[in-house]
Amino acid sequence: MDQVRTEPTLSRTRGLRKVLAKDPLECDLGRRRFRLRVGTPRAAFTEAEKSYVFGFNAVMSREIEKIEEISAEQRPFGYEGAAAACTVLDLLTLTRGRRLHELLAGPAQHHRHAAYLGAGRGYALLRLRPIRGARRAHPLLRWLAVDGFGFQWSLNRADRMVGERTMPDLLTRAHCAVFDQGLGRLLWYHDCASPGDVAARIGGYPPGRRADLWSGVGFAATYTGGAEADELWWLTEHAGGDGFRAHLAQGCAFAAAARLRSGTLPDHTVRAVPILAGAEPEEAASWTDQSLIELGHEAHTHEDFRRWQSQTRRSWTRRHHP
């Protein structure tokens, strides 16, 4: 049984850590003028961000052990927040990623996907390009920091990123595709898991960006949830109609792998994977594992990360279009 969590004791926090601590009200996405439907979607996104803020403040108050008090389903978001906080502190104190590395090697070792996404959010908070985020722990998962950067950058600038469809000048051309996956996750939040609204929003972007946006949507719909089964079926129809059904499935497979490695498979993930990926969670996750093995031990570049995704999509295609 999960413990009842107690909020980090920020009242005893001093100096830089006190300045950096987050206001718990940041988890209220309604304050950012997001479209919020009453019910499951709103609760899912609010709880995810609430756990993120909790984890961030747990690092600032030096009570990182409190993240284990978060429910198992929400714990990855807590470690996402912790990784963001560790990254911010590492960058500001020039400690060469020491705190983030210790987090990845210790408490967050089963939540590495979430931690790398959080590291990217930390870079975005400081308006720094996520180039060197924790290289030592995993040569390919570190590219998820660019995804996390895309999510946080877009969260803070939703009017421009969603409305005007701009791309930050901080990024190199090679990073833009992974950035768009984070933006795709943000769109799922922004339009409150409404398949039609999300599809219409993606349709407003140039065709060259839509594949990665759909991949991000597939990840968020599986990882965070927010949609019922009939809405997930509509989501597959919209992605297929746009020509990016495989990208939706690939994002879903990556999310299934992340959730399985965290040790807990929430009901919304169990519901989403058979619909979005057309397979059980264990099989969908195995596509990402096999693709990673095929890349070999030396894989580490942006191109390798993109091949990892591409080979995962091919596994989905072989499964459904033999």
N, C-alpha and C positions, 0 to 999 in steps of 0.2 A: 504494500500500500504506500502511495506517495505521501510524503510529509507535507504539513501545512507550512508554506514558506513565509519567512519573516523578511520584511524589506531591509536592504542594506542600511547600516547605521551611518548615514552621511553626516550626521551632526558632529561626529568625532573626526571627520575628514578635514584636512587643512591644506593650505597652499594650492599648488597646481591641480591636484586631484579634486579639490572642492570646486574650483572654477570650472573644471571640465565635466563634472557630474551632470547628468541629464535630469530635466524636469519630467516626472512620470506622466505628465499630461501630453508629452510628445507622442504617446501611443494613440492618441485620439486623432485618427485620420480625417475626421470630419472638419477639424480645424484647418486642414489643408485644402478644403473644398473638393474632396474626393466624392464620387457618387457612392452613397452608402444606403444600401437596402437594409431594412430592418430584418433581423433574424440571423441565420447561419453565416452568411458571408461576412457581415459586419463583425460578428463575434470572432470568427476565425482570424481576421486580419488584425483586429484590436488585440487579441490575446497574443498573437505572434509578436507584434511590436512591443507589447507590454513585457513579454519575456526578454526581448532584445534589450530594452532599457534596463530591466532588472539585472541582466548579466553585465551590462556596461557599468552600472553603478556598483555592482559587487566587486569589480576590479578596482574601481576608484576608492572604495572603502576598505580594501584589502580583506574582503570576506568572500573570496571566490568560491569557497566551499559551499556557500549558500545556494549556488546554482543547482546543486544536487537535490535541493528541496523543491525545485520546480517539477511539475508532473513530467513523466517520461516523454509524453507526446510533445510537450513544449520545450523540453530541455535543449534540443539543438538550437533553438532561437536564443536561449540564454547564453550558450557558448558562442553564438554569432556576435552577440553584444560584447561578450568578454574579449573576443578576438579584436573587435573594433577598438575597444578601450586599450588593450595591450599595444596595438599598432600605433594609436595616437601617442601613447606615452613613450614608446620606443622612438618614434620619429622626433618628438619634441626634446627628448633627453639624449638623443644620439647614441642609443645603446645597441644599434645594429641588429634589431629584431630579437633581442634576448628574451623579452617577456613573451612574445608571440611564440617563439620556439619552445619555451618551457611549457606554455599552455598546450601546444600541439603534442608535445612528447608526454604530457601528463594528463590533466583532467579532461582535455578535449580529444584524446587520442581516438575515441570512437565517433567523434563528431567533426572529422577533418573537413568534410564538404562545407559544413556550416561555418567553421572557423575561417576558412579561406574566403568565403563570401563576406564574413565580418571584417577580415583584414582589408578587403577592398573598400568597405564602407568607411573604415578608418581613414584611408587615403583620401576618400572623397570629402570627408569632414574637414580635412586640412587643405583641400584643393591641390593635392599632389598626385602626379601620375603614378599609378600602381605598378612600378617596374620591378622593384626588388623585394616584393613581399615574401618573406620566409622561404627562401629557396631550398633550405636544407631538408625539409620534411618530405616533400613529394614533388618531383620535377614537373608533373603535368597538372596536378590539382591546383598548383599555385596560380594557374591561369584563371581559376574561378575568382581570384581577387579582382580581375577586370570586370567580371560579371557583377560582383558585389559593388564595385565602384559605380557601374552603370545604374544599379538600383538606387543607391544613396544619392548620387548626383541628380538623378531624375526626380527622386522624392523631394529634394530640396528646391528643385526648379521645375515643378510640374507644369506650370503655365507655359514655360518656354519649351521644355522637352516634349510634352504631350501635345500642346497646342500648336507650337511653331515648328516642331520636329527638327530642332537644331542638334548639332553634335559638338561637344566641347573641343576647344582647340588644344587641350592638354594631351589628347590621345594621338598616337601614330595611326596611320591608315590600317596597319595590321591589327590594332587593338579594337577597331570600331565594331567588328562583327560580334566579338564577345561582349562588348559594352551593350550592344543591342539585345543580348539575351537578358541582361539585367534590366534593361528598359522594358522588355517583354514581361518580366515578372512584375514590374511596377504597374504596367497596364492592367494586369489581372486584378491588382489591388485597386487601382484608380477607378475602374469601371465595375468594381464590386462583383466580380465573377459572373457578369452577365455575358453569355456567349455572343449574342448579337451585337452588343455594344463594343465588346473587345474586338470582334471581327471588323466592325465598321471603323474602329480606331486604327487597326493595323492597315486596313485598306487605304487609309489616308497617307501612308508612308510610301516612299519610292519602292518599286518592286524589288530592288536589290537589297533592301533591308528587311523585308518581310519574313524571310526564312528564319532568321535568328530571333526575330520577335516572337514567332510561333513556337520556337524552341523554348524560349523563356516562359511563355504562357503554359506550355506543357509541364515544365518543371514546377511552376507555382501551383497549378491546379492539382498536382499530385502531392507536392511537398507540404503546402500550406492548407490546401482544400478550399472550401467555400462554395462548392457547387453540388447540387444533387445529381443523381444518375441521369435523369432526362436532360439536364443542362449539359452534362458532359458529352452525351450523344450528339447534341446540337453543336457542341464545340468541334467535334470530329468532322461534322458535316461542313462547317464553315472553313476549317483548315483544309479539308480536301477540295472544297470548291475554289480555294485560293491557290491550290497546287502545292501545299506544304504539309500534307498529312504525315509524311515520314518525319518531318522536323518536330511536329507536335509529339509524336511517339518517342522520338529520341530524347526530348526534354523530359518526358515522363519516365523513361528508362533510367536516366541519370538520377532523378528524384527517388525512384524506387531503390536504387543502389544505395543512395545516401541514407535513406530511412532504414533499410535493412542493417547497414553497418552501425547505425546508432543503437540498435538492439530493440527498437519498438516500431511496430507497423500500425499506425493509426487507422481507424475505421475508414477515414476519408481516402487514405492511400489504397487500402484494400479495395475500395469501391472504384477508384479512378483508374488503376492500372489496367484491369481487363478491358475497360472501355477505350482508353486513350492509346494503349499499346497493344491491345488484343491478345494479352498473355497474362499469366499470373505474375505477381511481383518478383518471385525468385527467378523466373525465366527471363523477364525483361532486364533485371539486374545482371544476369549472366551475359547478356549481349555486351554490356559495357566492360565486364571483366575479360571476356574473350577478345574483344577488340583491343584492350590494353595489352594483353599478352602478345597479340600479333604485332604490336608496334615495337616490342623489344625493350630491353633495359635502358637503352641510350636515348629514348624519346624524351624530349624536354622543350622543344621549341613551340612557338605559336602554331606552326604548320602541323606539328605532331598532334597538338591538342585538337586541331580541326580534323585531322585524319581519324582520331579517336571517335569523334562525333560522327563523321561520315561512315565509318565502318559499323558503328552501332545502328545507323539508319539502314545500312545494307542488310544487317541481321533482321531487322523488322521487315524489310522488303522480301527477303527470302522466306520468311515465316508466313507472309500473307499473299505473296505473288510468286510461288515457286515456278 
